[in-house]
Amino acid sequence: NETALLIDSNNRNRIIRAIEIIFNGGKKDNNFRSENNEYDLIFLGLNMDRQKLYKKIDNRVDVMLEKGLVNEVEKLLDSGLSEESQSLKAIGYKEVISYLKGEISYNQMAEDIKKNSRHYAKRQLTWFRRDERIRWFNREDEDILNQIFKFVGDRIE
């Protein structure tokens, strides 16, 4: 199969997904995209000013660090979890590991977590914007709940 040649042999998650597709007769089992879904789904998205979103991300990272993210990673590593494990490659953990190894300063670690989190948020928004089924609402609108209730109410009548 030509597709199999495109899968990174070191990417365990992609290999597992490929096997699932093979066992499903070559079809991707994606119930949310199915035209024959037994549920009438409504997809809602919340939007906000990009700079405000980035500020919220930066503040959240500061809180995570204040609440002991570095200590959490140290405990995970001390418990025997390999820094190569998939879970420790997540944003936040990988930067802390670089800090603990002396590769970057504390301030650089904090900035890297913020930057990588902002980039991830941007990629998520780009991904979801391609889905035309999603009805977007500005989370900063004072009457957002009324807008959502009206939209949902109009759809289920």
MDTraj code that builds the backbone (N, CA, C; nanometers):
import mdtraj as md
import numpy as np

residues = "ASN GLU THR ALA LEU LEU ILE ASP SER ASN ASN ARG ASN ARG ILE ILE ARG ALA ILE GLU ILE ILE PHE ASN GLY GLY LYS LYS ASP ASN ASN PHE ARG SER GLU ASN ASN GLU TYR ASP LEU ILE PHE LEU GLY LEU ASN MET ASP ARG GLN LYS LEU TYR LYS LYS ILE ASP ASN ARG VAL ASP VAL MET LEU GLU LYS GLY LEU VAL ASN GLU VAL GLU LYS LEU LEU ASP SER GLY LEU SER GLU GLU SER GLN SER LEU LYS ALA ILE GLY TYR LYS GLU VAL ILE SER TYR LEU LYS GLY GLU ILE SER TYR ASN GLN MET ALA GLU ASP ILE LYS LYS ASN SER ARG HIS TYR ALA LYS ARG GLN LEU THR TRP PHE ARG ARG ASP GLU ARG ILE ARG TRP PHE ASN ARG GLU ASP GLU ASP ILE LEU ASN GLN ILE PHE LYS PHE VAL GLY ASP ARG ILE GLU".split()
xyz = np.array([
    [0.0838, -0.1176, 0.0000],
    [0.0000, 0.0000, 0.0000],
    [0.0883, 0.1239, 0.0000],
    [0.0611, 0.2166, -0.0909],
    [0.1419, 0.3385, -0.1018],
    [0.1315, 0.4245, 0.0228],
    [0.0157, 0.4268, 0.0838],
    [-0.0042, 0.5083, 0.2036],
    [0.0848, 0.4602, 0.3167],
    [0.1020, 0.3304, 0.3286],
    [0.1848, 0.2751, 0.4358],
    [0.3279, 0.3265, 0.4272],
    [0.3753, 0.3505, 0.3071],
    [0.5117, 0.4001, 0.2903],
    [0.5282, 0.5423, 0.3427],
    [0.4180, 0.6144, 0.3556],
    [0.4237, 0.7528, 0.4024],
    [0.4233, 0.7643, 0.5544],
    [0.3940, 0.6547, 0.6235],
    [0.3845, 0.6581, 0.7696],
    [0.5234, 0.6434, 0.8302],
    [0.5552, 0.7354, 0.9192],
    [0.6823, 0.7315, 0.9908],
    [0.6840, 0.6071, 1.0793],
    [0.7796, 0.5193, 1.0570],
    [0.7846, 0.3931, 1.1317],
    [0.8141, 0.4142, 1.2802],
    [0.8560, 0.5339, 1.3190],
    [0.8814, 0.5642, 1.4601],
    [0.7625, 0.6313, 1.5278],
    [0.6571, 0.6591, 1.4508],
    [0.5407, 0.7281, 1.5056],
    [0.4347, 0.6249, 1.5442],
    [0.4398, 0.5836, 1.6700],
    [0.3522, 0.4774, 1.7198],
    [0.2044, 0.5112, 1.6996],
    [0.1663, 0.6355, 1.7266],
    [0.0255, 0.6747, 1.7151],
    [-0.0250, 0.6619, 1.5716],
    [0.0548, 0.7023, 1.4756],
    [0.0131, 0.6919, 1.3349],
    [0.0040, 0.5463, 1.2907],
    [0.0941, 0.4641, 1.3401],
    [0.0903, 0.3217, 1.3055],
    [-0.0375, 0.2581, 1.3605],
    [-0.0699, 0.2889, 1.4860],
    [-0.1928, 0.2353, 1.5465],
    [-0.3146, 0.2819, 1.4682],
    [-0.3182, 0.4088, 1.4307],
    [-0.4316, 0.4623, 1.3537],
    [-0.4432, 0.3911, 1.2188],
    [-0.3301, 0.3665, 1.1537],
    [-0.3316, 0.2971, 1.0244],
    [-0.3871, 0.1556, 1.0396],
    [-0.3493, 0.0880, 1.1471],
    [-0.3999, -0.0475, 1.1717],
    [-0.5505, -0.0437, 1.1960],
    [-0.5973, 0.0565, 1.2711],
    [-0.7419, 0.0706, 1.2943],
    [-0.8165, 0.0871, 1.1621],
    [-0.7616, 0.1664, 1.0722],
    [-0.8254, 0.1894, 0.9421],
    [-0.8281, 0.0603, 0.8609],
    [-0.7190, -0.0149, 0.8642],
    [-0.7135, -0.1425, 0.7919],
    [-0.8217, -0.2374, 0.8436],
    [-0.8350, -0.2485, 0.9769],
    [-0.9360, -0.3373, 1.0354],
    [-1.0776, -0.2872, 1.0119],
    [-1.0914, -0.1632, 0.9733],
    [-1.2230, -0.1057, 0.9440],
    [-1.2501, -0.1087, 0.7931],
    [-1.1814, -0.1964, 0.7236],
    [-1.2039, -0.2123, 0.5800],
    [-1.1503, -0.0966, 0.4969],
    [-1.0513, -0.0271, 0.5498],
    [-0.9920, 0.0837, 0.4759],
    [-1.0651, 0.2152, 0.4927],
    [-1.1714, 0.2134, 0.5741],
    [-1.2485, 0.3365, 0.5951],
    [-1.2067, 0.4010, 0.7256],
    [-1.1948, 0.5325, 0.7215],
    [-1.1674, 0.6061, 0.8443],
    [-1.2977, 0.6167, 0.9213],
    [-1.2984, 0.5639, 1.0423],
    [-1.4180, 0.5680, 1.1261],
    [-1.4225, 0.7026, 1.1966],
    [-1.4907, 0.7958, 1.1358],
    [-1.5000, 0.9298, 1.1918],
    [-1.6472, 0.9649, 1.2041],
    [-1.7067, 0.9253, 1.3137],
    [-1.8506, 0.9409, 1.3323],
    [-1.8981, 1.0846, 1.3240],
    [-1.8147, 1.1785, 1.3644],
    [-1.8577, 1.3173, 1.3636],
    [-1.8717, 1.3715, 1.2221],
    [-1.8051, 1.3136, 1.1263],
    [-1.8128, 1.3610, 0.9885],
    [-1.9111, 1.2797, 0.9050],
    [-1.9648, 1.1781, 0.9642],
    [-2.0537, 1.0894, 0.8899],
    [-2.1814, 1.1608, 0.8479],
    [-2.2166, 1.1424, 0.7231],
    [-2.3408, 1.2012, 0.6719],
    [-2.4623, 1.1311, 0.7315],
    [-2.4452, 1.0071, 0.7719],
    [-2.5571, 0.9282, 0.8224],
    [-2.5558, 0.9177, 0.9741],
    [-2.5030, 1.0173, 1.0389],
    [-2.4957, 1.0147, 1.1840],
    [-2.6364, 1.0097, 1.2419],
    [-2.6546, 0.9292, 1.3464],
    [-2.7876, 0.9147, 1.4051],
    [-2.8287, 1.0363, 1.4870],
    [-2.7363, 1.1268, 1.5124],
    [-2.7664, 1.2469, 1.5894],
    [-2.7612, 1.3692, 1.4991],
    [-2.8449, 1.4662, 1.5281],
    [-2.8415, 1.5934, 1.4569],
    [-2.7460, 1.6836, 1.5340],
    [-2.6220, 1.6856, 1.4913],
    [-2.5182, 1.7564, 1.5652],
    [-2.5158, 1.9045, 1.5311],
    [-2.4858, 1.9841, 1.6312],
    [-2.4660, 2.1277, 1.6135],
    [-2.3253, 2.1579, 1.6641],
    [-2.2459, 2.2210, 1.5810],
    [-2.1085, 2.2521, 1.6164],
    [-2.0965, 2.4011, 1.6459],
    [-2.0522, 2.4327, 1.7669],
    [-2.0365, 2.5706, 1.8091],
    [-1.8892, 2.5974, 1.8377],
    [-1.8432, 2.7158, 1.7978],
    [-1.7065, 2.7566, 1.8268],
    [-1.7063, 2.8907, 1.8965],
    [-1.6138, 2.9063, 1.9902],
    [-1.5998, 3.0331, 2.0607],
    [-1.4739, 3.1029, 2.0122],
    [-1.4892, 3.2289, 1.9830],
    [-1.3832, 3.3098, 1.9271],
    [-1.3536, 3.4252, 2.0207],
    [-1.2328, 3.4795, 2.0145],
    [-1.2019, 3.6024, 2.0870],
    [-1.0866, 3.6730, 2.0174],
    [-1.0674, 3.7977, 2.0521],
    [-0.9576, 3.8754, 1.9964],
    [-0.8263, 3.7993, 2.0168],
    [-0.7476, 3.7883, 1.9124],
    [-0.6248, 3.7082, 1.9162],
    [-0.5288, 3.7552, 2.0257],
    [-0.5102, 3.8867, 2.0380],
    [-0.4174, 3.9377, 2.1397],
    [-0.4661, 3.9068, 2.2812],
    [-0.5963, 3.9135, 2.3024],
    [-0.6518, 3.8783, 2.4336],
    [-0.6333, 3.7292, 2.4607],
    [-0.6515, 3.6479, 2.3583],
    [-0.6296, 3.5042, 2.3726],
    [-0.4849, 3.4768, 2.4119],
    [-0.3919, 3.5406, 2.3426],
    [-0.2502, 3.5194, 2.3721],
    [-0.2156, 3.5652, 2.5136],
    [-0.2751, 3.6730, 2.5582],
    [-0.2525, 3.7218, 2.6947],
    [-0.3042, 3.6194, 2.7959],
    [-0.4212, 3.5612, 2.7685],
    [-0.4767, 3.4584, 2.8576],
    [-0.3846, 3.3357, 2.8618],
    [-0.3300, 3.2988, 2.7472],
    [-0.2371, 3.1854, 2.7417],
    [-0.1139, 3.2157, 2.8258],
    [-0.0571, 3.3354, 2.8083],
    [0.0619, 3.3735, 2.8850],
    [0.0337, 3.3694, 3.0351],
    [-0.0808, 3.4218, 3.0758],
    [-0.1175, 3.4212, 3.2181],
    [-0.1355, 3.2790, 3.2699],
    [-0.1960, 3.1936, 3.1871],
    [-0.2166, 3.0542, 3.2287],
    [-0.0824, 2.9840, 3.2497],
    [0.0140, 3.0101, 3.1612],
    [0.1467, 2.9494, 3.1764],
    [0.2116, 2.9981, 3.3059],
    [0.2000, 3.1273, 3.3354],
    [0.2559, 3.1805, 3.4606],
    [0.1961, 3.1085, 3.5813],
    [0.0650, 3.0864, 3.5787],
    [-0.0023, 3.0173, 3.6897],
    [0.0461, 2.8724, 3.6988],
    [0.0599, 2.8050, 3.5854],
    [0.1075, 2.6660, 3.5854],
    [0.2462, 2.6573, 3.6496],
    [0.3323, 2.7521, 3.6163],
    [0.4671, 2.7516, 3.6731],
    [0.4628, 2.7825, 3.8225],
    [0.3787, 2.8773, 3.8622],
    [0.3646, 2.9112, 4.0045],
    [0.3113, 2.7931, 4.0847],
    [0.2264, 2.7128, 4.0229],
    [0.1642, 2.5997, 4.0936],
    [0.2494, 2.4729, 4.0885],
    [0.3709, 2.4815, 4.0329],
    [0.4628, 2.3691, 4.0453],
    [0.4825, 2.2810, 3.9237],
    [0.4721, 2.3355, 3.8042],
    [0.4930, 2.2536, 3.6845],
    [0.6320, 2.1903, 3.6839],
    [0.7341, 2.2676, 3.7218],
    [0.8707, 2.2141, 3.7214],
    [0.8806, 2.0973, 3.8194],
    [0.8249, 2.1130, 3.9373],
    [0.8260, 2.0068, 4.0378],
    [0.7514, 1.8831, 3.9877],
    [0.6403, 1.9044, 3.9192],
    [0.5628, 1.7930, 3.8639],
    [0.6465, 1.7120, 3.7650],
    [0.7178, 1.7813, 3.6779],
    [0.8003, 1.7119, 3.5784],
    [0.9145, 1.6377, 3.6471],
    [0.9745, 1.7001, 3.7478],
    [1.0816, 1.6324, 3.8229],
    [1.0303, 1.5025, 3.8844],
    [0.9125, 1.5069, 3.9437],
    [0.8545, 1.3869, 4.0060],
    [0.8263, 1.2787, 3.9021],
    [0.7760, 1.3195, 3.7857],
    [0.7487, 1.2217, 3.6798],
    [0.8774, 1.1539, 3.6344],
    [0.9821, 1.2328, 3.6171],
    [1.1107, 1.1762, 3.5752],
    [1.1689, 1.0877, 3.6852],
    [1.1575, 1.1325, 3.8112],
    [1.2080, 1.0537, 3.9244],
    [1.1326, 0.9222, 3.9407],
    [1.0063, 0.9194, 3.8972],
    [0.9262, 0.7968, 3.9090],
    [0.9633, 0.6939, 3.8027],
    [1.0509, 0.7337, 3.7098],
    [1.0958, 0.6404, 3.6073],
    [1.0384, 0.6648, 3.4694],
    [0.9520, 0.7636, 3.4571],
    [0.8959, 0.7946, 3.3256],
    [1.0066, 0.8503, 3.2366],
    [1.0218, 0.7938, 3.1205],
    [1.1272, 0.8359, 3.0284],
    [1.0925, 0.9698, 2.9653],
    [1.1929, 1.0544, 2.9513],
    [1.1684, 1.1829, 2.8845],
    [1.1321, 1.1632, 2.7378],
    [1.1501, 1.0426, 2.6870],
    [1.1130, 1.0109, 2.5493],
    [0.9675, 0.9662, 2.5374],
    [0.8997, 0.9487, 2.6508],
    [0.7601, 0.9054, 2.6446],
    [0.6759, 1.0133, 2.5778],
    [0.5719, 0.9709, 2.5102],
    [0.4866, 1.0628, 2.4347],
    [0.4279, 1.1715, 2.5243],
    [0.3886, 1.1346, 2.6453],
    [0.3251, 1.2324, 2.7343],
    [0.4197, 1.3449, 2.7739],
    [0.5476, 1.3190, 2.7811],
    [0.6429, 1.4234, 2.8185],
    [0.6903, 1.5055, 2.6988],
    [0.6350, 1.4773, 2.5826],
    [0.6658, 1.5593, 2.4651],
    [0.5622, 1.6695, 2.4465],
    [0.4646, 1.6734, 2.5370],
    [0.3591, 1.7747, 2.5295],
    [0.4157, 1.9122, 2.5623],
    [0.3471, 2.0145, 2.5128],
    [0.3882, 2.1518, 2.5412],
    [0.3899, 2.1715, 2.6920],
    [0.4947, 2.2302, 2.7393],
    [0.5128, 2.2529, 2.8823],
    [0.6123, 2.1537, 2.9384],
    [0.5853, 2.0263, 2.9208],
    [0.6752, 1.9245, 2.9729],
    [0.8097, 1.9259, 2.9009],
    [0.8078, 1.9326, 2.7700],
    [0.9346, 1.9244, 2.6963],
    [1.0238, 2.0447, 2.7259],
    [0.9635, 2.1618, 2.7447],
    [1.0424, 2.2804, 2.7754],
    [1.1011, 2.2715, 2.9164],
    [1.0229, 2.2186, 3.0104],
    [1.0730, 2.2014, 3.1474],
    [1.1894, 2.1031, 3.1481],
    [1.1795, 1.9969, 3.0701],
    [1.2891, 1.8998, 3.0629],
    [1.4156, 1.9674, 3.0112],
    [1.4033, 2.0514, 2.9099],
    [1.5203, 2.1251, 2.8596],
    [1.5799, 2.2131, 2.9693],
    [1.4945, 2.2744, 3.0487],
    [1.5405, 2.3575, 3.1609],
    [1.6126, 2.2715, 3.2650],
    [1.5520, 2.1585, 3.3018],
    [1.6116, 2.0717, 3.4033],
    [1.7459, 2.0154, 3.3579],
    [1.7631, 1.9975, 3.2291],
    [1.8897, 1.9469, 3.1748],
    [1.9935, 2.0580, 3.1610],
    [1.9542, 2.1816, 3.1940],
    [2.0476, 2.2938, 3.1864],
    [2.0670, 2.3490, 3.0466],
    [1.9789, 2.3112, 2.9548],
    [1.9921, 2.3561, 2.8155],
    [1.9401, 2.4982, 2.7953],
    [1.8449, 2.5390, 2.8792],
    [1.7883, 2.6736, 2.8693],
    [1.7651, 2.7287, 3.0101],
    [1.7530, 2.8609, 3.0191],
    [1.7271, 2.9255, 3.1480],
    [1.5797, 2.9119, 3.1853],
    [1.5497, 2.9447, 3.3106],
    [1.4106, 2.9417, 3.3567],
    [1.3254, 3.0377, 3.2742],
    [1.3762, 3.1590, 3.2534],
    [1.3003, 3.2584, 3.1756],
    [1.2788, 3.2127, 3.0321],
    [1.3821, 3.1512, 2.9724],
    [1.3679, 3.1007, 2.8352],
    [1.2647, 2.9887, 2.8305],
    [1.2664, 2.9023, 2.9328],
    [1.1682, 2.7942, 2.9407],
    [1.0267, 2.8516, 2.9432],
    [1.0044, 2.9508, 3.0298],
    [0.8712, 3.0106, 3.0418],
    [0.8285, 3.0730, 2.9092],
    [0.9183, 3.1447, 2.8450],
    [0.8856, 3.2076, 2.7160],
    [0.8591, 3.1032, 2.6083],
    [0.9359, 2.9947, 2.6090],
    [0.9150, 2.8880, 2.5098],
    [0.7788, 2.8207, 2.5285],
    [0.7398, 2.7979, 2.6541],
    [0.6080, 2.7375, 2.6790],
    [0.4987, 2.8302, 2.6272],
    [0.5119, 2.9586, 2.6549],
    [0.4120, 3.0563, 2.6095],
    [0.4061, 3.0601, 2.4572],
    [0.5222, 3.0693, 2.3946],
    [0.5284, 3.0767, 2.2477],
    [0.4696, 2.9509, 2.1844],
    [0.5090, 2.8342, 2.2344],
    [0.4595, 2.7087, 2.1773],
    [0.3098, 2.6909, 2.2012],
    [0.2607, 2.7380, 2.3146],
    [0.1164, 2.7318, 2.3423],
    [0.0397, 2.8236, 2.2483],
    [0.0936, 2.9433, 2.2234],
    [0.0276, 3.0364, 2.1306],
    [0.0250, 2.9787, 1.9893],
    [0.1364, 2.9201, 1.9474],
    [0.1413, 2.8595, 1.8136],
    [0.0409, 2.7450, 1.8021],
    [0.0292, 2.6649, 1.9078],
    [-0.0662, 2.5538, 1.9071],
    [-0.2095, 2.6057, 1.8977],
    [-0.2391, 2.7109, 1.9730],
    [-0.3733, 2.7700, 1.9684],
    [-0.4040, 2.8214, 1.8282],
    [-0.3057, 2.8822, 1.7643],
    [-0.3248, 2.9335, 1.6278],
    [-0.3522, 2.8183, 1.5309],
    [-0.2777, 2.7079, 1.5453],
    [-0.3003, 2.5914, 1.4585],
    [-0.4390, 2.5321, 1.4821],
    [-0.4828, 2.5286, 1.6076],
    [-0.6171, 2.4777, 1.6371],
    [-0.7231, 2.5638, 1.5692],
    [-0.7087, 2.6949, 1.5802],
    [-0.8059, 2.7848, 1.5173],
    [-0.8084, 2.7656, 1.3663],
    [-0.6905, 2.7546, 1.3075],
    [-0.6818, 2.7333, 1.1627],
    [-0.7512, 2.6031, 1.1250],
    [-0.7288, 2.4973, 1.2014],
    [-0.7898, 2.3671, 1.1755],
    [-0.9422, 2.3759, 1.1825],
    [-0.9934, 2.4335, 1.2895],
    [-1.1381, 2.4385, 1.3081],
    [-1.2060, 2.5341, 1.2108],
    [-1.1382, 2.6370, 1.1674],
    [-1.1989, 2.7321, 1.0734],
    [-1.2293, 2.6665, 0.9385],
    [-1.1602, 2.5596, 0.9081],
    [-1.1858, 2.4894, 0.7817],
    [-1.3167, 2.4117, 0.7851],
    [-1.3683, 2.3872, 0.9032],
    [-1.4909, 2.3093, 0.9178],
    [-1.6105, 2.4030, 0.9055],
    [-1.6772, 2.3956, 0.7922],
    [-1.7877, 2.4872, 0.7631],
    [-1.9114, 2.4604, 0.8479],
    [-1.9143, 2.3481, 0.9191],
    [-2.0296, 2.3176, 1.0032],
    [-2.0287, 2.3980, 1.1332],
    [-1.9151, 2.4512, 1.1689],
    [-1.9039, 2.5220, 1.2964],
    [-1.9620, 2.6621, 1.2845],
    [-2.0483, 2.6963, 1.3775],
    [-2.1031, 2.8326, 1.3875],
    [-2.0242, 2.9020, 1.4977],
    [-1.9548, 3.0090, 1.4610],
    [-1.8663, 3.0786, 1.5535],
    [-1.9389, 3.1903, 1.6269],
    [-1.9048, 3.2046, 1.7557],
    [-1.9581, 3.3110, 1.8400],
    [-1.8412, 3.3807, 1.9086],
    [-1.8536, 3.5118, 1.9225],
    [-1.7504, 3.5885, 1.9917],
    [-1.7752, 3.5772, 2.1415],
    [-1.6830, 3.5148, 2.2130],
    [-1.7038, 3.4908, 2.3562],
    [-1.7034, 3.6188, 2.4370],
    [-1.6630, 3.7292, 2.3751],
    [-1.6609, 3.8573, 2.4461],
    [-1.7929, 3.9337, 2.4333],
    [-1.8822, 3.8866, 2.3462],
    [-2.0131, 3.9515, 2.3335],
    [-2.0914, 3.9332, 2.4632],
    [-2.1516, 4.0421, 2.5102],
    [-2.2262, 4.0358, 2.6361],
    [-2.3466, 3.9428, 2.6266],
    [-2.4064, 3.9340, 2.5091],
    [-2.5263, 3.8505, 2.4940],
    [-2.4960, 3.7173, 2.4255],
    [-2.3755, 3.6655, 2.4461],
    [-2.3345, 3.5419, 2.3780],
    [-2.4294, 3.4259, 2.4098],
    [-2.4708, 3.4139, 2.5351],
    [-2.5608, 3.3026, 2.5694],
    [-2.6927, 3.3135, 2.4951],
    [-2.7469, 3.4330, 2.4850],
    [-2.8714, 3.4514, 2.4100],
    [-2.8515, 3.4175, 2.2627],
    [-2.7373, 3.4574, 2.2064],
    [-2.7079, 3.4258, 2.0664],
    [-2.7025, 3.2745, 2.0455],
    [-2.6351, 3.2065, 2.1362],
    [-2.6222, 3.0606, 2.1238],
    [-2.7578, 2.9930, 2.1413],
    [-2.8332, 3.0341, 2.2436],
    [-2.9655, 2.9748, 2.2657],
    [-3.0555, 2.9949, 2.1448],
    [-3.0507, 3.1139, 2.0868],
    [-3.1331, 3.1423, 1.9683],
    [-3.0905, 3.0539, 1.8518],
    [-2.9608, 3.0450, 1.8287],
    [-2.9101, 2.9638, 1.7186],
    [-2.9519, 2.8177, 1.7355],
    [-2.9311, 2.7639, 1.8544],
    [-2.9661, 2.6237, 1.8796],
    [-3.1172, 2.6054, 1.8702],
    [-3.1921, 2.6981, 1.9289],
    [-3.3381, 2.6897, 1.9236],
    [-3.3908, 2.6908, 1.7816],
    [-3.3340, 2.7769, 1.6969],
    [-3.3758, 2.7834, 1.5565],
    [-3.3446, 2.6536, 1.4829],
    [-3.2378, 2.5864, 1.5231],
    [-3.1957, 2.4641, 1.4551],
    [-3.2792, 2.3430, 1.4946],
    [-3.3311, 2.3409, 1.6167],
    [-3.4019, 2.2204, 1.6620],
    [-3.5523, 2.2301, 1.6449],
    [-3.6025, 2.3432, 1.6000],
    [-3.7476, 2.3572, 1.5807],
    [-3.7943, 2.2806, 1.4598],
])
top = md.Topology()
chain = top.add_chain()
for i, resn in enumerate(residues, 1):
    res = top.add_residue(resn, chain, resSeq=i)
    for name in ("N", "CA", "C"):
        top.add_atom(name, md.element.get_by_symbol(name[0]), res)
traj = md.Trajectory(xyz[None], top)
